[in-house]
């Protein structure tokens, strides 16, 4: 590391922190203005709202806009260097353009590793605070978030093991009980066992942890025919815990990467549909740090030119590229979540496309 490396790396990190703090203040101000009425309904003080909501919300915003913070920071301070002819002086001293980019790459890798570690473990832990507040304090006042009464929002159909399936209707997470319950066991494409009950409830009395079904009709089907048994109450052995019967739209944000991988694996074994949202999130936790490095290089290549438009032109071009990147990212995500597009490609396709954009910009930059 030479003086030039420390000079550029120091400016990159200082400008990045400044941009992050500036946009954080703006994001908090906009969010608080939108949720003022909801915050008033909670009856909490400003300090309680900050500690219970914004302490988790701020890391969420950081993880969401981290690549954009880096991109704007690189363009801003590099453009200032170009306008003061510092880049020309550096290259005129015999420094190659690749050598000039080295501290940018080092800074990009450092920031990418920080984001990777954060999204891998620390940010999901912070999201628990933010999402819990949303669910318990804000979403219950939002009619769009409370449509369970008019639909089968809490209906589940899951695979228990290699041959058994179960379904519940109108599961209530607070009482840990449901309405109609059924379970089937299949062998060689034929149903050999069927159980139906009017309700099922999680029983913890006496230290026990088990599912108890009420008004049960149990059927056995074999070569001898069909046998039917009736029970007022019956203990049902299910390899499912109550917390696994909860639809949580924030779940992907609250799970650390190992937890998310394990959750996806379990749900795939159970035949759960609609896992592309979770898979895209999983792959993005690796793809987004690479985006940081990619945008760092693109920003340096764009802003190192001295132009008549000055920093304003560089920032405008940078914002245009960032907007195109975000739109491409959202399109690929929607195609995966709502269609059959590969989650892996949905997470990595914008990076692949803009990798070639970076190569094109690098090849056309005067050196």
N, C-alpha and C positions, 0 to 999 in steps of 0.2 A: 504494500500500500504506500503510494507516494503522496506528496502534498496535493497534487491534482485530485487524486482519489478521495482524500479526506475532505477537500474543499467542496467537491460536487456532492459527496455522500452526506455531508453535514447540511448543505442547503436543501437537499432532497428531504431529509428527515424533518428538519425544522418547518419547511413549507407544508409538508404532509400533515404534521401535527396542527399547524395553524388552520389548514383547510378543514381538517376533521372537526376541530372545536367550533369553527365558524358554522359549518353545515349542521352540526349537532344543535347549536343554539337555534338555528332557523327551524330545524325539524321539530324540536321541542315546542317552540312558539306556535308553529302551525298546528301541531297535534293537540296542544292544550286549548287552542282557540276552537277547534272542532269538537272537543269533548268536554267543554266547560259545563254544559247542562248535565251531562252524565256524571261528571265529578261532583256536582252539587247534590245530585240525587243520592250519592253514596253516603253523604253526611260526614266525610272524612276531612281532616285538616289538610292544609297544603303540604305540611311535612310528611304526613302519613301517605298522601298521594305520591309524593316524590320517592319515599323509601319503599313503598309497596308496588309502584308502577314504573316510574321513570328510571329507577336503578336497574330494572330489567329491560326497559324499552330502549335505553341509550345503547347498550351493547348490541341489541337487535338491529338498530339503525346502522351502527358501525359495520357489522358483518354484511349488511345488505348493500351499503354504498362504499365499502372499502376500496374496490377497484377504481371507482369513480374518483374518490379522494386522491388516490395515488396518481391517476392520469392527469387530473387538473393541477396537482402540485408539480409534476414533472414539466408540464407545458408552461406553467406560470414562471418558474424560476429559470428554466432553460431559455425561454423567450427573452427574459430580462438580460441574461448573459449574451444572447445573440444581438440584441439592440445596442448593448454597450461594446460590441465587437470583441467580447472576451472569447467567443468560440473561434473567431477568425484568428485571434492571437495564439490560441492554443494549437490550432492546426498549422499555423505558419511557423511555429517553433519546431516543427518536425514530428509532432505527435500525430500518429495515424488516426483515422476516424474510428477504427475498431478499438484502439487504445482509449480514445475519448469516451466510447460507450461503456467501457469496462466498469467504472463506478456505478453507472446506471443499472447494469446487470446485477452487480453485487447488491445494490440497494433494493432492486426488485426481488431478488431471491430472499433477502432478509425479511422484507415485508410480506412476501408470499408465505414464508415459514411461520411468521406470526399469525397470519390469517388462518393457515392450515391448523395450527395448534388450537387457536380460538374456536374454530368451527368444529374441530374434532371433539373437544371436551368442554371448554370453559363457557362459550356462548350458549350452548344448550342448557347448562346449569342456570345461567342468568335468565334465559327465556322461561324457565319454570315460574319465576316470580312474576314476570310480565303477563304470561298467558293465564296464570291462576287468577290474577286480578281481573283480566278480561272476562273470564268465564264466570267468576263469582260476583263481580260488581257491575260490569258494563253490559255483557251480552244478554243478561236477563231482562234488561230494559229495551232491548232491540227486538222488534217484532219479527225481523227477518231471521233472527237467530233462534226463535222459539216457535218452530213449526211442527214440533213433535206431536202435538195433539191432533193435528189434521192429516198426519201421514204416518207411515210405518217407519219413522225415523229410527226407533229403537228396536227394530226387528233384525235378527241375526240368523244366518244359516252357516254353520261351520263344520269342518271335518275334524272329528275328535282323534281318530287314529287311522290306520290303513284301511279299515273296513266300516267304520261307524261315522254317522253324521247326526247332527242335532240342529234344532231350530227353536228359537224363542220369539215371542211377540210382545211388544210393549214392555221391554225391560226397564225397570226403575233403578237407577244406580244408588239412590238414597236409601231405599228400603231393601235393595239387593234381592228383588223379587220380580217375577214376570207374569205375563198372562199365559196364553196357551204355549205348551212345550211339547216337543216330540223328539224322538230319537230312533234312528234306524240303523240296522247292521246289514250289510250287503256281502254276499258271497257268490262269486262266479256270475255276477250280473243279476242275482235274484235276492229279494229281501227275505232274510231268514228270521229277523226280529224287528218288532215295532213296539214302541212305547209312546203313549199319548197321555197328557195330563192337563188339567185345567189351569194349573199354575206350578211354578217351581220357585224355591226360596233358598237363599244361602243361610245355613244354620250354624251358629257359633255357640249355642248353649252348651254349658258343661265343658268348654274348651274344645269342642268339636268343630271341625271345619269341613262341611259337607253340603251337598245339594239335596233338598227334600222336596219331592213332588207330591201334589195333592190331587186326589180323585184320579187315580191312575188306571189306565187300561193297557195291559201288557199282552202282546201276541207273539207266539212262537210258531214258525212255519218250517216244517221239515217233511220228510218222506211219509210220515204218518198223518199229515194233514195240518190243521191249524188248531192251536190251543190258546185259550183266552183266560187271563186272570185279572181280577179286579182288586184294587187296594185303595183304602182311604188315604193312606200316606205311605210313601216308599222312598228310601234313600237311593239316590241315583249317583253312580260314580262317573264323574266327568273330569277329564283332564283339562279343565278350564277354570280360571279364577274369576271372581266378580269384576275385577278391574279390566279384564280382557273383553268384557261385554259393554264397553263404553265407546261411543263414537266421539272421538276427540279431534277436531279439525286442526288443533295446534300440536298434535302428537309428534309430527316430524320435526318440529322446532325444539321440542323438549328432550328428545332422546340424544344421548351422546352417540358417536359413530359406532362403537361396538354394540351398544344397545339397539340402535337402529338396524344394524346388520342382523342381529339375533331375532329382532321382531319380524323383519321381512322373511327370514328363514322359517320361522314358526307359522306365519300366515300363509306362506306358499305351501307348506305341508298340509295345512287345513283347507286349502283350496279357496282361500279368500280372493275375491276379485277386486279390481281397482287399486292395485299396489303400485302402479306406475308413478303416482305422486310421491310416494316414499322412495322409490328407486331413483327418480330424478334428483331428489334432495340428497340422497346418498352419493350419487356420482358428482353432483355439483360441489360437494365438500372437497373434492379433489380437483375438479376442473377450475373452480373460482380462483384458488391460489395461482394456478398457471395463468389465468387471465390477468392477474396483477403484474406478473413478469412481462407478459405480452404487451399490455398497455403502457408499461414503463418504457419499453423499447420504441413503441410507436410514437409516444409522446416526445421522446428525445429526438427522434428522427424528424418529426414535424417541426418542432420548435427551434432546432439549431440553425435554421436558415434565417438570415437577416432579410426581411421584406419591408416594403413600403407601408404595409398595413400595420406593422408593429405587433405588439402583444395581442391586440384586439383580434387581428386576423388569425393568429395562432390559436387563441382561445375559442374563436368561432368555429374553426376547422376541427379543433379537438372535441368540442361539444357535439358537432355534427357526427363525428365518428362514434362518439360514446352513445349518442341516441340511436344510431343504426345498429350498434352492437346490442343495446338493450332490447330493441325491437326484434332483432334476430333471435335473441335468447328467449324472449317471451313466446314468439311464434313456435319455436322448436319445443318448448315446454308444453304449450297448449296441444300441439299435435300428438305429443306422447301421452299426456294425461287424458285427453278426450278421444284419442284414436289409438292406432296400433304402432306408432312410431317408437323405435327403440329408445328406452330411457337413457342408455349410455350415449347414443348419438345425440339425443336431445340436450344432454349436458355438455358434450364436447364439440358439437358441430359449430357453434359460434367461434370457439377457439381455433378450430381447424381452418375455417374460412378466413379469419383475421390473421392467422399465421401467414397465409399467402399475401394478405394485404400488407403486412409488416415487411415481408421480403420485397414486395414491389416498391414500397416507399424507400426502403434501404437502398435498393439498387439504383433509384433515380435521384438520390440525394447527392449533391456536390460534395466531394471528399478532398 
